[in-house]
Amino acid sequence: MTAPNVVAVATITAKTNFISLADTNANAVISNPASSNKVMKINTIFVANDDGVNSATIDLIMHDKDGGPTENPAPSKSIEIAKTVLIPPGATAVILDKNSALYLEEDHSIYATASAANDLNVFCSYEEIS
């Protein structure tokens, strides 16, 4: 596993992932596979609540395995990026913006868990650097 030198990169590709959280399980927002020879610069993460009546909460957790919490063996390190953030009905929350960007190294992932099914949508804008 070799992370690229971000000073002398060959390619920077802008990308966006989005996921509707259809259940209350941990769902992958973005994964950087082992041996990808890439680093992902996470620029923004937004969470929108499309339920017009009920609030919901979101947890965003970074894992040191690209398969996240269900990988065998399980991740040895996991850290919360956001914990129990309340998203009111019809609202959008900025969890991470370009001023607080983070790097997702090889064999790392970010997973989202919602308190209610079918209410929250997660958007992640990032740069794939190789």
N, C-alpha and C positions, 0 to 999 in steps of 0.2 A: 504494500500500500504506500503509494507515494503521492503526496499532495503537490500540485504544481506550484512553481515559484510564481506568485502573483505579480511580481515585478516584470517578469519576462514571459508573459502568456502568449500562446499561439492563437487562441480563440476565446471570445466572450460572446455567449449566445443568450439573449434575453428570452425568458420563458415565464409562463404563468400556469399554475395549477389551481384547480378549484374542486371542491368536494361538498356535496350535500350530505349532512350527517343524518342518515336514515335510521340510525339506532343509537343506543347509548354505550356501544362498545368503542374501544380505541380504534380509530381509523387513520390510515396514513395520509398525511398532507403532502409530504415530500420525503423521498428516500434517496440517498447517495450510495449506490452499491459498492461493496468492497472491490478493490482493483479497478475502479472506474478511471483512475488517473485524472479525476476532476475534483474541484471544490465548488460548492454552491454558495454564492453570496445571497443570502436572504435579505431582500430589500424591504418588503412589506408583507404583513399578514393582517387581513381584515376579517372580521366575523360579522355576518349579517343575520338578523333574526327575521325570517319572513312570516312568522306567526303574528297576526294582528291583535291578538288578545293576551297571550301568555309570555312572560319572560322565561329565559333559559340561561344556564351557565355553561361556560366552556373551560376546559383544561387543555393546555398545550404543553406537551412534554417532549424533550429531546432525549433520544436514546443513542447509546453507542453501538447499536446494531442496526443495519438497514432494514431488518425485518421487524423491528420494534418489539413490543412487549410479548408477542407470541412466538418469537424466534426461540429455537432450541439449539444451544443453551441461551438462556435469557440474557438480556443486556446486563453488563456488570455495573453500568452507570446510567442513571436517568435523572434528568433535572427538569423542573417545571419552569417553563417560560412564562406561563400565565396559569393561575390557579383560581378556579371558581369565579371567573369574571362574569358578572351579570350583564346580559344583553337584553334590554327592554324590548317589548313588542314593537316590530317595525323599525328597529334601530340598527345601526352599524357601529362596531367598535374597532378602533385601530389598536391592534395588539403590538405591532412592530412597524416602525417606519424607517425610511432610509437613514435618518439621523442616528438610529440605534441598530443598524444592520448587524447580522451575525453570519459567520461562515459555518457551513455544514460540511464537515470533512468526510472522507471515504468511510463507508460502513457506519454511517450515522443516519438518523431519521427523525422526523418530527411527526408526532401523532396527536390527534384531537379527540377529545371525549366530551360529548354533550350531555346535559342533564335530562334532555327530552328529545325523543326521536322526531325527525322531520321538521325541525324548527330552524336549525342553524346551518349556514353555508360559510365555508372557509375559503378565502382567496389568498394565494401566496404568489407574489411576484419575486423572481430571483434571476440571477445571472449564473450560467453554467460556465465555469472557467477551466480551460485545459491548455 
